[in-house]
């Protein structure tokens, strides 16, 4: 039904998302720092929400 245009569009969309993510973090180390910061924020919020 879609022919060959559907897989090409899917690949192009995936590449755009991947390049945007890589440009935002710049390096693998940058991704690690981002994940660590997010984990720290979640931990802080969880500690504040404790009721015991």
Buried (B, 14 or more C-beta within 10 A) or exposed (E): EEEEEEEEEEEEEEEEEEEEEEEEBEEEEEBEEEEEEEEEEEEEEEEEEEEE
